[in-house]
Amino acid sequence: MPLPPLALPPSPAVRIVGDVVVDPQAVLAPGVLLWAEPGASIRIAAGVCIGMGSVIHAHGGTIEIGEGVNIGAGVLLIGAVTVEPHACIGASTTVMQTTIPAGAVVAAGSLLGDRSRRWQPPTETSHLQESVTAVKDPWQESPATADLSENSPQDQQDSVVSPSDDRANSPMAPADTTTPATPKTTVVYGQAYVSQMFAKMFQRTPIQPPRDNNALGSG
C-alpha cells in the first residue's frame, strides 16, 4: 500500500523539551520534536540522523538511540524505546515500547510494539479441521446413514440383541413363563397377490338355470 505524502512541519525549528541529551555529531532535520515527560529522558548518540517531522516522545522510561542510527521522516518513537547502533527505521513508522536490534532495517510505514491488537497464529489441529471441512462434500451421505439405509428394517430388528436374550441364555436365569410373541407375517405385493385381490373383488355367484314349469307340471 503506498504511503501518503508527508506534510511539511509547521515550523522548521527543532523543539527540545525535558531531559534530552543530543550528541553534537547527531543531525536533526527541520520540524523534529524531542519531548521527554517528567521522569523520562531521551539520549541520542553520535552519528544519528533523524528525518524531517519526526517525533520522539519519551514517557515512563528512556528513549535511547545508539550511534549511527538512521531514522526516516515522519517517524514516531513513543514510550520507552531502545534503538541499538546502526539500525535503520523507514519513514512514517511508529515504534512503541520496543527494542530494535543493532543493524535492523524496519520497512517504511511499519507499526511496532502495539500490544492492543494481538494475533494468535492458528494451531496445526485447526488447519487439519479446516482442510477436512473444505474437502467434505455437503451432499455426500455419511457412512453411518448409508449403512442404515441399505439395511431393511427387518434386518436392523434382527441385528439388535435385547437384554432379555442374554438373561435367557444364562444358566441362572429363571424360566420364561411369558407367551412367545406371534411372528409378524410379511406381505409381499407381487403379481400373484394382485391377481387374487382382483379375483375376490370381481367374484360373482354363478347364475342358476331357470326351472322348467312344464317339467314341474308333468310331474
C-alpha positions as CSV (number, residue, x, y, z in Angstrom):
1,M,0.0,0.0,0.0
2,P,1.5,3.4,-1.0
3,L,2.2,5.8,1.9
4,P,0.5,9.2,1.9
5,P,2.8,12.1,1.2
6,L,4.4,13.7,4.3
7,A,3.2,17.1,5.3
8,L,5.7,19.8,5.9
9,P,6.2,20.6,9.6
10,P,4.5,23.8,10.8
11,S,7.9,25.1,11.9
12,P,11.4,24.4,10.6
13,A,12.8,24.8,14.1
14,V,13.8,21.8,16.2
15,R,12.0,21.6,19.6
16,I,13.5,20.0,22.6
17,V,11.5,19.7,25.9
18,G,12.6,17.9,29.1
19,D,15.6,15.8,29.9
20,V,17.1,15.4,26.4
21,V,20.8,14.9,25.6
22,V,21.9,15.1,21.9
23,D,25.4,14.4,20.8
24,P,26.9,17.3,18.8
25,Q,27.6,14.9,15.9
26,A,24.0,14.0,15.5
27,V,21.9,15.5,12.7
28,L,18.3,16.7,13.3
29,A,16.2,17.7,10.3
30,P,13.7,20.6,10.5
31,G,10.5,20.1,12.4
32,V,11.9,17.4,14.8
33,L,10.3,17.2,18.2
34,L,12.2,15.7,21.2
35,W,9.9,15.6,24.2
36,A,10.7,13.9,27.5
37,E,8.0,13.9,30.1
38,P,8.8,14.3,33.8
39,G,10.6,11.2,35.0
40,A,11.6,10.2,31.4
41,S,14.7,11.0,29.3
42,I,16.0,10.9,25.7
43,R,19.6,10.0,24.8
44,I,20.8,10.4,21.2
45,A,24.3,9.2,20.4
46,A,26.8,10.4,17.8
47,G,26.2,9.8,14.1
48,V,22.4,9.7,14.5
49,C,20.3,11.2,11.6
50,I,16.7,12.0,12.3
51,G,14.4,12.9,9.4
52,M,12.1,15.8,9.0
53,G,9.0,16.0,11.1
54,S,9.9,13.0,13.4
55,V,8.5,13.0,16.9
56,I,10.4,11.3,19.8
57,H,8.2,11.3,22.9
58,A,9.6,9.6,26.0
59,H,7.3,8.7,28.9
60,G,7.6,6.0,31.6
61,G,11.2,5.3,30.7
62,T,14.1,6.3,28.5
63,I,14.4,6.5,24.7
64,E,17.9,5.6,23.8
65,I,19.2,5.9,20.2
66,G,22.5,4.3,19.5
67,E,25.3,5.6,17.3
68,G,24.9,5.5,13.6
69,V,21.1,5.1,13.6
70,N,19.2,6.4,10.7
71,I,15.6,7.5,11.3
72,G,13.4,8.5,8.4
73,A,10.9,11.3,8.0
74,G,7.7,11.3,10.0
75,V,8.8,8.6,12.4
76,L,7.1,8.4,15.9
77,L,9.0,6.9,18.8
78,I,6.8,6.8,21.9
79,G,7.2,5.3,25.4
80,A,10.4,3.6,26.4
81,V,12.3,2.7,23.2
82,T,15.8,1.4,22.5
83,V,17.3,1.6,19.1
84,E,20.6,-0.2,19.0
85,P,23.5,1.0,16.9
86,H,23.4,1.2,13.1
87,A,19.7,0.3,12.8
88,C,17.6,1.9,10.1
89,I,13.9,2.9,10.6
90,G,11.9,3.7,7.5
91,A,9.7,6.8,7.0
92,S,6.2,7.0,8.6
93,T,7.0,4.2,11.1
94,T,5.6,4.1,14.6
95,V,7.6,2.4,17.4
96,M,6.1,1.9,20.8
97,Q,7.7,0.3,23.9
98,T,10.1,-1.8,21.7
99,T,13.8,-2.6,21.3
100,I,15.1,-2.6,17.8
101,P,18.2,-4.7,17.5
102,A,21.5,-3.5,16.1
103,G,21.7,-3.3,12.3
104,A,18.0,-4.0,11.8
105,V,16.1,-2.5,8.9
106,V,12.4,-1.5,9.6
107,A,10.3,-1.0,6.5
108,A,8.5,2.3,5.9
109,G,5.0,2.5,7.3
110,S,5.6,-0.2,9.9
111,L,3.9,-0.4,13.3
112,L,6.0,-2.0,16.1
113,G,5.1,-2.6,19.7
114,D,1.3,-2.1,19.5
115,R,0.0,-4.7,22.0
116,S,-3.6,-3.6,21.9
117,R,-4.1,-5.9,18.8
118,R,-2.7,-9.4,19.2
119,W,-2.9,-12.0,16.5
120,Q,-2.9,-15.6,17.6
121,P,-1.5,-18.0,15.0
122,P,-3.7,-20.9,14.2
123,T,-2.7,-24.3,15.5
124,E,-2.0,-27.4,13.4
125,T,-5.2,-29.0,14.6
126,S,-7.3,-26.1,13.3
127,H,-5.6,-26.3,9.9
128,L,-6.4,-30.0,9.7
129,Q,-10.0,-29.4,10.6
130,E,-10.4,-26.6,8.0
131,S,-8.9,-28.9,5.3
132,V,-11.3,-31.7,6.2
133,T,-14.2,-29.4,6.2
134,A,-13.2,-27.9,2.9
135,V,-12.8,-31.4,1.2
136,K,-16.1,-32.8,2.6
137,D,-18.9,-32.9,0.1
138,P,-22.1,-31.4,1.8
139,W,-24.3,-33.6,-0.4
140,Q,-22.5,-36.8,0.4
141,E,-24.3,-39.1,2.8
142,S,-22.4,-40.1,5.9
143,P,-21.2,-43.7,6.1
144,A,-23.4,-44.4,9.2
145,T,-26.5,-43.1,7.4
146,A,-25.7,-45.1,4.3
147,D,-25.4,-48.3,6.3
148,L,-28.7,-47.8,7.9
149,S,-30.4,-47.0,4.6
150,E,-29.0,-50.1,2.9
151,N,-30.3,-52.5,5.6
152,S,-34.0,-53.2,5.8
153,P,-36.0,-52.5,9.0
154,Q,-36.4,-56.3,9.5
155,D,-32.6,-56.8,9.3
156,Q,-32.0,-54.0,11.7
157,Q,-34.5,-55.5,14.1
158,D,-32.8,-58.9,13.9
159,S,-29.4,-57.4,14.5
160,V,-30.4,-55.9,17.8
161,V,-29.9,-58.2,20.8
162,S,-32.2,-57.4,23.6
163,P,-31.1,-57.8,27.2
164,S,-33.8,-60.5,27.7
165,D,-32.0,-62.8,25.3
166,D,-28.8,-62.6,27.4
167,R,-30.7,-63.4,30.6
168,A,-32.4,-66.3,28.9
169,N,-29.1,-67.9,27.8
170,S,-27.7,-67.6,31.4
171,P,-27.9,-70.9,33.4
172,M,-29.1,-69.0,36.5
173,A,-31.9,-67.3,34.6
174,P,-35.5,-68.2,35.7
175,A,-37.8,-70.0,33.3
176,D,-39.6,-67.7,31.0
177,T,-43.4,-68.1,31.6
178,T,-44.5,-65.4,29.2
179,T,-46.3,-66.2,26.0
180,P,-44.0,-66.0,23.0
181,A,-44.8,-63.2,20.6
182,T,-46.5,-64.2,17.4
183,P,-44.2,-63.6,14.5
184,K,-45.4,-61.0,12.1
185,T,-46.3,-62.1,8.6
186,T,-44.6,-60.2,5.8
187,V,-46.9,-59.3,2.9
188,V,-45.3,-59.3,-0.5
189,Y,-47.3,-57.4,-3.1
190,G,-46.4,-59.4,-6.1
191,Q,-48.3,-60.3,-9.2
192,A,-50.0,-63.4,-7.6
193,Y,-51.3,-61.3,-4.7
194,V,-52.7,-58.7,-7.1
195,S,-54.4,-61.4,-9.1
196,Q,-56.0,-62.9,-6.0
197,M,-57.2,-59.5,-4.9
198,F,-58.9,-58.8,-8.2
199,A,-60.4,-62.2,-8.2
200,K,-62.0,-61.6,-4.8
201,M,-63.2,-58.1,-5.8
202,F,-64.9,-59.2,-9.0
203,Q,-66.1,-62.7,-7.8
204,R,-69.7,-63.4,-9.0
205,T,-72.1,-66.1,-7.8
206,P,-72.9,-68.5,-10.7
207,I,-76.4,-67.9,-12.2
208,Q,-78.7,-70.9,-11.7
209,P,-80.6,-72.0,-14.9
210,P,-84.3,-71.2,-14.8
211,R,-86.6,-74.1,-13.7
212,D,-88.8,-75.6,-16.4
213,N,-92.5,-75.1,-15.5
214,N,-93.6,-77.8,-17.9
215,A,-91.5,-80.3,-16.2
216,L,-92.9,-79.3,-12.8
217,G,-96.5,-79.7,-14.2
218,S,-95.9,-83.0,-15.8
219,G,-94.5,-84.4,-12.6
